[in-house]
Amino acid sequence: MSAEVRTLGARLHSLVVPDRWGHGADVVLAARDSEAVRGAARCFGATVGRCAGRIVRGRLAIGDTVHQLDTQEDGHTTNGGPHGFDGRLWRCEPFHSAHRTGVRLFLHSPDGDQGFPGALDAQVTYTLDRDDNLTLSYQAVADAPTAVDLANHVYWNLEGHNRGNVLAHHLRVDASQYVPLAAGRLPLGSYRPVNASPFDLRRARRLSDVLTSADPQLALAAGGIDHDWVLHGGAGRDRPRRAALLYAPLSGRCLEVHTTEPALRVRTGHGLSGGVIGKTGRPYRVHAGVVLQPRRLPALPEGAVDAYALLRPGEVYRSTTIFSFRRIGA
């Protein structure tokens, strides 16, 4: 395996993974042109923050104080705001040993950045080891109470980033609850059991079978999945546990996601429409990739920061996600 990380957005630009016959392919969607990275592909593979996901109307409640964040055109704050961490140049330091190699990236976010209170120093480390694991480790400290939810927004296609769609992929999510959506793709404000719904992925299912369901939640997400699952084990985990499994039958590549985080955002690429030109010059169309994004729980009720996402002075925010690859049928 080999990985390429870029300092703009501390983003994963490529990851070459062998298939069951040992042939490598790049399984990460990324834009060919730098203009797209600041536009339609701004989050592709990027470290998003300060807070991943959507904060309704940009209203962030910490204790008795409500902070008004900068918002995008839809009136909400998504993935850190209109000028979030995905558009920043991070400072980079490589490292290498006999069994692993990687890079550490650093970013300073001043007090009031995108409306968030407190100055924040963030760090993300990408580590690739000889056991075919790509580990993402996050740390952050702040000088005032603030909300932090750093995550990576990589689109995966385990057959290869330029090999059509992911509808034949099989997906398993280790969760018995999910967060339903209201109109406008906003969190409804409660958790719902996955039983008897397309969100019951406790056993692996083919994505094409899931997405043909007539469940109204898929319609609210504009014809796909754009939801959070509440993972087994909940918040406060010190060691990564398995959150999801993604399998591509044709190539035999299998990805297991392990994380310390309490939630997993899944996005099935239904919003891709050919507007982003990929690394080999081909456009990415509907369902060209799937996002598996471990994260903190979305703000429920509206704007209220969960204790797990609140970072106080003197504390250290820590988060670990491991993308572990193996080959089935080799």
CORLIN-V174411 format. One record per residue. RES is the residue in three letters. PHI is phi in radians with two decimals (NA if undefined). PSI is psi in whole degrees, 0 to 359 (* if undefined). Layout:
res->[RES/RES]
phi->[PHI/PHI]
psi->[PSI/PSI]
This chain:
res->[MET/SER/ALA/GLU/VAL/ARG/THR/LEU/GLY/ALA/ARG/LEU/HIS/SER/LEU/VAL/VAL/PRO/ASP/ARG/TRP/GLY/HIS/GLY/ALA/ASP/VAL/VAL/LEU/ALA/ALA/ARG/ASP/SER/GLU/ALA/VAL/ARG/GLY/ALA/ALA/ARG/CYS/PHE/GLY/ALA/THR/VAL/GLY/ARG/CYS/ALA/GLY/ARG/ILE/VAL/ARG/GLY/ARG/LEU/ALA/ILE/GLY/ASP/THR/VAL/HIS/GLN/LEU/ASP/THR/GLN/GLU/ASP/GLY/HIS/THR/THR/ASN/GLY/GLY/PRO/HIS/GLY/PHE/ASP/GLY/ARG/LEU/TRP/ARG/CYS/GLU/PRO/PHE/HIS/SER/ALA/HIS/ARG/THR/GLY/VAL/ARG/LEU/PHE/LEU/HIS/SER/PRO/ASP/GLY/ASP/GLN/GLY/PHE/PRO/GLY/ALA/LEU/ASP/ALA/GLN/VAL/THR/TYR/THR/LEU/ASP/ARG/ASP/ASP/ASN/LEU/THR/LEU/SER/TYR/GLN/ALA/VAL/ALA/ASP/ALA/PRO/THR/ALA/VAL/ASP/LEU/ALA/ASN/HIS/VAL/TYR/TRP/ASN/LEU/GLU/GLY/HIS/ASN/ARG/GLY/ASN/VAL/LEU/ALA/HIS/HIS/LEU/ARG/VAL/ASP/ALA/SER/GLN/TYR/VAL/PRO/LEU/ALA/ALA/GLY/ARG/LEU/PRO/LEU/GLY/SER/TYR/ARG/PRO/VAL/ASN/ALA/SER/PRO/PHE/ASP/LEU/ARG/ARG/ALA/ARG/ARG/LEU/SER/ASP/VAL/LEU/THR/SER/ALA/ASP/PRO/GLN/LEU/ALA/LEU/ALA/ALA/GLY/GLY/ILE/ASP/HIS/ASP/TRP/VAL/LEU/HIS/GLY/GLY/ALA/GLY/ARG/ASP/ARG/PRO/ARG/ARG/ALA/ALA/LEU/LEU/TYR/ALA/PRO/LEU/SER/GLY/ARG/CYS/LEU/GLU/VAL/HIS/THR/THR/GLU/PRO/ALA/LEU/ARG/VAL/ARG/THR/GLY/HIS/GLY/LEU/SER/GLY/GLY/VAL/ILE/GLY/LYS/THR/GLY/ARG/PRO/TYR/ARG/VAL/HIS/ALA/GLY/VAL/VAL/LEU/GLN/PRO/ARG/ARG/LEU/PRO/ALA/LEU/PRO/GLU/GLY/ALA/VAL/ASP/ALA/TYR/ALA/LEU/LEU/ARG/PRO/GLY/GLU/VAL/TYR/ARG/SER/THR/THR/ILE/PHE/SER/PHE/ARG/ARG/ILE/GLY/ALA]
phi->[NA/-2.54/-2.24/-2.20/-2.06/-1.98/-1.31/-1.26/1.42/0.77/-1.80/-1.42/-1.63/-2.76/-2.58/-1.65/-2.21/-1.26/-1.61/-1.15/-1.75/1.57/-1.53/-1.47/-2.58/-1.40/-1.82/-1.97/-1.30/-2.69/-1.38/-1.31/-1.84/-1.14/-1.10/-1.19/-1.13/-1.68/-2.22/-1.12/-1.86/-1.04/-1.74/-1.03/1.24/-1.53/-1.43/-1.79/3.06/-1.14/-2.20/-1.19/1.49/-2.03/-1.89/-1.08/0.95/1.16/-1.73/-1.95/-1.75/-2.12/1.13/-1.63/-1.86/-1.86/-1.74/-1.59/-1.55/-1.17/-2.15/-1.49/-1.07/-1.45/1.55/-2.07/-1.81/-2.05/0.91/1.66/1.88/-1.12/-2.25/-1.36/-1.14/-1.17/-1.79/-1.74/-1.54/-1.61/-1.35/-2.19/-2.30/-1.40/-2.55/-2.75/-2.48/-1.16/-2.02/-2.71/-2.54/3.12/-2.44/-1.93/-2.15/-2.23/-2.56/-1.84/-2.00/-1.27/-1.00/1.52/-1.03/0.99/1.61/-1.30/-1.33/1.42/-1.40/-2.25/-1.94/-1.99/-2.51/-2.28/-2.09/-1.77/-2.25/-1.96/-2.03/-1.33/-1.66/1.14/-1.95/-1.91/-1.86/-1.96/-2.07/-2.00/-2.47/-2.78/-2.32/-2.41/-1.79/-2.71/-1.00/-2.66/-1.87/-2.37/-2.66/-1.48/-2.72/-1.93/-1.93/-1.43/-1.63/-1.81/-2.39/-1.28/-1.50/2.22/-1.09/-1.93/-1.96/1.42/-1.94/-1.85/-1.13/-1.51/-1.17/-1.84/-2.20/-2.15/-2.23/-1.47/-2.72/-1.94/-2.38/-2.41/-1.80/-1.24/-1.84/-1.81/-1.01/1.41/1.04/-1.69/-1.01/-1.24/1.88/-2.76/-1.85/-2.31/-1.09/-1.41/-0.91/0.98/-2.49/-1.16/-1.55/-1.46/-2.01/-1.18/-2.04/-1.03/-2.31/-1.25/-1.06/-1.07/-1.22/-1.15/-1.37/-1.52/-1.14/-1.58/-1.01/-1.08/-1.10/-1.20/-1.16/-1.12/-1.59/1.16/1.63/-2.74/-1.81/-2.55/-2.24/-1.83/-1.83/-1.61/-1.30/-1.05/1.75/1.17/-1.51/1.37/-1.41/-1.52/-2.03/-1.10/-2.14/-1.18/-1.91/-2.78/-2.40/-2.20/-2.30/-1.89/-1.09/-1.16/-1.58/1.42/-1.24/-2.29/-2.01/-1.90/-1.87/-2.00/-2.71/-1.55/-1.46/-1.54/-2.41/-2.33/-1.58/-2.04/-2.33/-1.67/1.20/-1.27/-1.54/-1.32/-2.34/1.66/-1.33/-1.82/-1.59/-1.35/-1.09/-1.77/1.62/-1.65/-1.30/-1.57/-1.87/-0.92/1.11/-1.20/-2.76/-2.30/-1.64/-2.16/-2.07/-1.11/-2.84/-1.29/-1.19/-1.11/-1.13/-2.38/-1.23/-0.86/1.42/-1.39/-1.41/-1.10/-1.00/-1.27/-1.72/-1.49/-2.01/-1.85/-1.01/1.57/-1.69/-2.12/-1.29/-2.37/-2.71/-2.36/-2.30/-2.07/-1.73/-1.92/-1.92/-2.55/-2.08/-1.77/1.50/-1.26]
psi->[151/147/151/125/136/148/336/106/9/52/146/113/330/154/113/121/133/150/192/342/2/6/129/149/147/119/12/126/134/150/147/321/142/333/322/329/333/4/248/333/26/329/357/114/4/158/115/146/175/331/120/156/197/132/115/126/17/21/112/115/118/108/231/3/132/121/131/114/161/144/160/186/334/1/4/166/115/129/44/356/178/338/60/188/339/340/8/152/119/146/140/138/116/159/161/142/185/332/353/159/157/189/146/135/142/145/136/127/116/164/132/0/118/21/353/138/150/145/141/134/118/151/136/136/126/126/127/125/177/353/17/39/133/114/131/119/129/144/152/149/153/158/6/157/130/174/135/132/83/137/165/137/52/137/126/140/104/351/347/139/339/26/46/223/177/17/336/354/149/135/134/137/126/76/146/1/153/170/109/161/151/185/145/13/34/146/135/334/18/170/150/139/147/350/137/39/163/351/2/92/30/339/140/136/150/135/325/324/322/316/348/1/149/13/130/337/326/324/321/332/19/36/20/196/128/58/162/139/143/110/153/137/339/202/168/22/134/332/142/138/159/132/325/162/133/131/132/108/324/314/340/2/136/129/124/134/120/141/158/355/157/350/159/121/130/129/126/17/22/346/355/131/17/359/342/123/126/181/334/10/359/142/148/119/186/132/28/340/169/135/131/97/98/143/174/164/143/154/113/122/182/123/344/128/122/147/331/336/355/128/123/158/139/347/161/121/130/142/141/134/134/122/108/126/143/171/129/131/15/*]
